[in-house]
């Protein structure tokens, strides 16, 4: 009878990926963007506003608000981590940098949890390759280590991971805790105590990071899988694991109820084909190249998950991925939710490596080579245009999209970018050379290309990106206008119609004490000589201030954003 296991792997195919190379891959992916920039507009700056308010004692730790406005995502732990980092940071370190450090560690936790989760799934008896008649098949631990290496490379290679995983926001905390819970369930048959500890950390972290319902569903579903699993453990141990998982689900639900963390964010299914097409397009590029490999895994390992005696190395990542993808279809922020599926999809992609055909591996390699080489060339050409003005068209595009940007040359960034490009060239030559086949070989170029382009962007383009996405140049421009109008350095600023990010920007970058005004005629401080108004809300300004007491100075638009401009007013002297 033919063995249903599709993995036929020799010991020579699971040779060890050098640990230094794997660590350099991870470091080249995690570190860029940590230094040399300010908090960026969007989810990161909104979260930073909450962290800064907590660190300054201007907000409640159990009910964080900034100027009376609650955060968009009802999380607690991510804001606590950022606030604690700001409080304990040395005086020479900026609050923005300090707040990013714990989130860089959370990204490291994501990569580590994915590696260990895939490793213990690779140790499953049903995942092991077919035994040869005369020996020579891959050893269990070597095979599992190779699968784990492939999972980390597949995770780094995912295009959707790059930006969201480098933002200091609650979504990165959710990703790390999903990875932690994934490792906990995967390692339950081997290290129950450590696994339960990781599960507790992951589920409680998810609950406190704005996803209590997701944590409860994950606990209940994983408990049911443990109860039905007859291949990895005995029925008695399976019932014990299921009991602890269900108990954790109950504790998470109780904690969410006590802290009032339940908030309904699901939307009905889309009934418009255009929206479905957008979601499918997002799913296709966001999870590339994990999704085609994951589909190949499901097909080649179909007997391991379609029969009654299913294997946990298939069903467990399938459950995590299905839960996340189905949730993404019902939320407005599909990309942020889809991010949580990447550890499970990367693990499924890794199990495609033992059965991957040469034609499919060659297609992935050539597509990766063309795509990332093209991206790297574009990044270098635009950087050269910024520095020299040639080619003229890219330089003109930069001047048009980021008016007022002055390029600067940094030797450190240039050297790092050159070394990374040289390493990519060596990696390409190594991949096309004749070497002994290793399972992880097909994912080296996708992971290396993703790390290369992210590193080039956050070295060569970092000044441009920081200018375009940071509030600092805008606040500096407004301060210069104030200095021309009055020699007295302002300390107080009233605002009308500004959002949390804009008010925090004036407080953090400008050092202002911001007083927001509302329709209820908030008592105004007489020593506040400056007023900043959202330009779209100027017609309603008369309802909150006496216009005869103020003189309009000018309207100032944020560089690189045509939809964000404010009007500056100065109080008239009596």
N, C-alpha and C positions, 0 to 999 in steps of 0.2 A: 504494500500500500504506500502511496506517495505521502510523504509528510506534509501537512498543510502549512508548516512554517516556511515562508518564502525567503528567509534570510540564509544564504549560503556564503559564509564569510570565513576566510582563512586567517590564521594568526598574523600573517604578514600585512593584512589589510587594516589591522587595528593598531598599527604602530603609533607610538605616543606622539601627540602634538607637543612640541617643546613648551614647557610651562612659561618660559620667558616670553615666547612669541605670543601666547594667549594673554598674558598679563599686559604686554605692550598693546595688543589689540584693544583690550578693555580700557587701558589708560588713555590711549589715543582717542577713544570715544567719550570717556567720562570727563576728562579734564578740560578740553576746549570749551570756552564759554563760562568757565568758573571765574576766571580773572579778567580784568581789563574792561569791564563793562558795568553799566548801571542796570537796575531793574527795568525790564522792557514793558511797554504798554500792552495791556491785555490782561489775561488771566494772572500773569506773574505779578504785575504791579498792583492789581486789585488784592491779591493775597498778601503782597508785601505791605500794603496799607494796614491790613489787620494785624500783621506781625509787629509793625512799628508802633501801632497804637497800644498793643498789649505790653510791649517792652517799656513804653513810656508811662504806663499806668493810666492810660486814658480810656481803657475799655475793660469790660468784665471778662474774666477768663472762661466762664461758663456760658456767657452770652455775648460774644464779641461783636462790637459794632464800631463803626467809624463815622463820627458826626451824625450819630443816630441811625445810620443805615446798616442793615445786616448784610453779611457777605452773600454773594450769589450762590455759593455752595456752602451748605450748612455743615461745615466741618469744624473740628476743634483741635485735634492733635497736630495737624500740619502747621496751624498758626502758633500753637504752643512751641513746637520745635524751632520755628524761625525766631520767635520772640526770645526764647531761652538763649539761642545762639547770639542774638544781638546783645543781650544783657551780659553774657560772659565774655564777649569778644574784647580783645585789647583795644586801647584807645586809638591806635593807629589804623585799625581795620574799619572800613566803612560798614554801615548797617546793611547795605545791599549785598556786599560780599559775605558778611557773617550769616545772613539769612539763607544764602545759597549753599553753604557748606553742609548742613544736615541733609539737604535734598540731593547733593552729590553722593553722599553716603547711602541714601535710599536707592539711588540708581545702582550703586555697587551691590546693595542687598538684592536688588532685582536680578542682576546677572548671576550672583552667587546662588540664589534660591533656584533659579532656572537650571543651573548646572547640576546642583544636587538632586533636584526633583527628577530631571531626565536620567541621572545616574542610577537612582534607585528603581526607576521604571525599567531601565535597561537591564537591571539584575533580575527582573521577573523571569521565572522559568519559561513562560510562554514567549518571551521576547528574545531568548537566546537563539543563536543560529543552529542550524542542523549539525548534528555530530557526524563527522566523517567516519568511514568504515575503518580507516587505518590511522586515525588521529590527525592532528594538524588544524582542527577548527579553532576559532577564536576562543580564548579563555574568557570566562564570564566577566571578571572585573575589567579586563582590558577592553572587552566589547562595550561594557556599560560606560567606561570612561570615554571611549570614542563617540558614543551616542551623545553623551553630555557635552563634549567639546563641540559637536555638530550643532547641538541645540543653542549654545551660546553664540556661535557664529551666525546661525540663522536669525537669532534675535537681534544681533547687532546689524545684520544686513537689512532688516525690515525698514522700509523707507519711512513709515509713519512713526517710528520710534524717536527719530532724531530731535525734532523740535520740542515736542511735548515732554520728553524725558529729561530735557535740560532746563525746563522752567520750574522755578521754585513755587509750585502750586499744589493744591490738594490732589490733583489727578496723578501726580508722580507718587505721592504717598499711597494712593489706592493701588497703583501698579506694584509698588514694592510689597504691600501687604497681601495682594493677590498671589504674587510669587512666593511669599512666605507660606501662605496657606497651601499652595500647590505642592511645595516641598514637603510640608507636614503630612499631607494625605499620601503622597507618593512613598514616603519613608516609613509609614506606620508599621508594615510587617517586619521591618528590620531594626528600628530604634524607636520603640513606642514612646519612651519618656521624652526624648528630644523632639519627636514628631508632635506630641501633644503640646509641648511648649511652643513650638513654631506655629501650630494651629491656633493656639490661644492668642499669640502675638498677632498673627495675620487677621483673624476674625475680629478681635477687639480693635485692632488698628483700622480695619475697614469701617467698623461701626463709628469710630471717632473721626474718620476722614470723610464722612458724608455719604457712606454707602451701607447703612445698616440693613436694609432689605436685601441687598446683594449678599451681604455676609450671612444672613439667615438662610437664604436659598442655597448658598454654597455649602453651609454646614449640613443642612437637611439632605441635600442631594448626595453629598459625599458620604454621609452616614448610611443612606440607602445602598450605595454602591458597596460599602464595606459589609453590609448585612448580606448582600447577594453574592459577594465574592467567595467562591469555593476553591479557588486555585492557589491563592497566596497564603491563606491562613486557615486554621481550623474553624468550624462554625462557632465554637465558643468564643474564640478570640475575635472573630468577626463581629459577634454580637456586642462584645465589650467595646470595640472601636466605634461601632455604630452608636452605642449608648453615650459615649463621651462626646461624639460629634453632635448628637441631638441635644445633649445637655449644654454644650457650648452655644448652640443655636438659641436655646431658651435664655441663657445668660446674656447673650448679645441683644436679644429682643427686650429683655428686662432693662438693660443699661440704656438702650435707645429710648425706651419709654420714660425712664427716670430723668433723662437729660433732654427730653422732647426733641429727639432727632428724626422722628418720622415725618417725611415730607414727600408728597406724591409728585413725581416728575414725569411719569410715563404718559405718552401720547398715543392716540389711536393709530392703527396701521394706516399708512398712506394709501389713498385711492387714486393717486395720480401717477401715471407711468413715468412722467418726467422726474418726480421725486424718487421713485424706485430706481430709475436709471442713474441718478446722481449717487444714491446709496451704493449701487453695484460698482460704479466707477470708483467711489471712495474705498470700498472693500478691496478692489483689485489692486490699486496702487499702494494703499496704506499697508497692506500685509504682504506685498511683494518682497522677496521671492518665497516666502513661507507658504502661501496658499497653494501654488501648484504642487509643491512637494508634499504638502499635507493631503491634498486630494489623491496624489499618487500613493501615499501611505495607506489611506483608507481603502483604496482599490486592491493593492497587493496584500494587505493584511486583513482582507475582508472576512476571512474565516475566523479571525481572532476576535471579532466584535459582532458578527451576525449569528453565531451559534449560541446555544444555551451555555456552553462552557467558555464564556468570553474571558478575555485577558485584560487585566487592569492597565497594562501599558498602552492599550488602545482606548479603553472606555473612559479612563480618568481624564486624560487631556481632551478627549472629545466632549465630555461633560462640561469642563471649564470653558472650552471654546464656544460650545453651543449656548451656554448660559449667557456669555458676554455678547456674542453676536446677536442673539435674539433680543437682548436688552438694548443694544445699539439701534436696532430697527424701531424701537419705541420711544426714543429720546430725541430731543432737539439737538444735543451735542453728540452726534454719532461718532465723531472722530475721537473725542475724549473717552467715550465708553469702549470703543473698539480697541483702544490702546491696551485695555486690560486683558484682551484675548491673546496678545502676542506671545507671552511665555508658553501657553498651551499650544498655540499654533507652531511655534518654533520647535517644541518637543515633538509634535507630530511630524514636522518636516525632517527632523533628525532621523526618525525611523524610516524615512524613505531612502536614506543613504545605502543601506545594505542591499536594496533591490533596484537601485537606480540604473537605468540603461545608459550606455555610452552616448547615445544620440541625445537623450534629454540632458545629460550632464554637459555635453558640448554646447547645446543650445543655451543653457544657463550661463556657461562661461563666456560665450561670444556676445550674448546680449549684455552681460555685465561689463565685459571689456569695452564694448562700444559706448555704452551708456555712461559709465563712470569716467572713462578717458575723455569723452566729450564734455562732461561736466567740469572736469579738472581743467581742461583747456580753456573753457569759457571763463572760469574763475580767474585763471592766470591772465588771460587777455584783458579782461575788465580791470584787473588790478594794474596792469601795465598802462592801460589807458588812463586810469586815475592818476598815476604817477607822472606820466610823460605827455599826456594829451594825444597820444597815438596808440591805436587807431582812433580816428576822430569821432566816428559814430558812437562807440561805447562811451567815450568821454562825454559826448553831448547828452547821451541818455542819462548818465549819472547826474550831470548838472541839472537836467530837467526834472528828474525824480527826487533829487535831494538838493534843492536850492540852498545855497549858503554853506554847503559842506566843503571843508578844506582838507584835502588828503594829506596824510603824514606818512613818513617812512619809518618803520621800526625794524631794527636789525634782528631782534629776537624773533619777532613774528616771521620775518623773511627767512631766517635760518631754519626755523622749525618747518615752515612750508616747503623749503627746498629739500630738507631731509625726508619729509613725508612723501614728497613726489618721487624722490630717488628710491625710497623703500617700495613704493607702488610699482615702479619700473622693475625692480628686482623681483618682486612678487609675481609679476606677469611673466617674466622670463622663467622663473622657477615653475610656474604652473604649466607653461607650454612645453617645458623640457620633459625628457624621458626619465621619470622617477618611478619608484615603486608606488603602486596604487595604495592610497589610504582613503578610508571612508570619508574623512572630513575634507578631503582635497577639493571636492566640488563646491564647498561653501567658503573657501578661503578668499576667492576673488570678490564675491558679493559682500562679505564682511569687510574685507580690506578696502574695497571701493567706497562703501558707505562711511567708514572711518576716515578715509582720505578726504572725501569731499566735505564732510563736516569739519574736519580739522582745517582745511584750506579756507572755508567760509569764516571760521572763527579765529583765524589769524590774519589772512590777507584782507578780508572784507570786514573785520570787526569794527574798525573806526566808522565805516560807512553804515553798517547795521546798527551800531550804537547811536549814531546821529539820527537815523531814520526811526528807530523804535523806542528811543529813550525820551523822556520828558526834559532831560537836563538842558539841551540847547534851547528849547522853547522858553523855559523859565529864565535862563541866562539872558535871552533876548529881551524879555519883559523887564528884567532888572536893569538892563542898560537903558531902556526907555524911561524907566523911573528915575535913574540917575541923571539923565539929561533934563528931566522936568523939575526935580528937586534935589538939592545936595544932601538933604537929611536921609540917612539910611533908614528905610522903612522896616518896622518890626511887626506890624499888624496889617492884615489884608482881609477885607470883606469880599465875599463871593456870592454870586447869584446864578443858579442854574448849572453849576459845575458838578461833575460826577465825583465819586470817591477818589478815583485815580488822579484826576486833575488837582483836587484839593490837597491830596497827599503829596503830589509833585511840588506844589508851592511850599508846602511845609518842609519837605525833605531836601529838595534841591535849593530852595530859596531861603530857607530859614525863617519863613513867615509864621506868625500865629494866625491861622485862618479862622475866620468867623463866617459860617454860612448863613445866608438870609433866606427867609421863606415868606409865604404869603401872609403869615400871621404877624408881620411886622416885628421881627425879632429885635429886642433892645439893641441898639447900635452903640458901639464904643466911640466916644468922641475923639479918641486918639488914633483911630484908624483913618488914615488919609487916602487910602487907595481902595478901589473897588474894581473887581474883575467880574465881567458878566459874559455868559455865553451869548454869542452874537445872535443866535436864533431866538433868544428870549428877551431881547432888548425891548420889544413893545410892551412887555409886562413889568418892566423895571419900576414904573411909577407906582406900582401897588406896594412896593416894599421900601422905597427911599423917596426923599424929596429931591426931585431932579434939579431944582434951583440951587441946591447946595453942592452940586457936582458939575465938573466940566469934563467933557469927553476929550481924551488924549489921542488915542488912535486904536484901530483894530489890528490885532496881531494874529497872524495865522501860524499854526504849528508847521515847521518844515516837514516836507514829505507827506503832509496830510491836508488835502484841500477841504475836508469837511470838519476840521477842528480849528475854530478861530474864536477869539475872545476880544471883547472891547474893554479897554482900560480907562477908568475914570479917576480923577484926582479931586479931592475935596477942595472947594473954594475957600480961600481965606476970608474971614469976616472983615 
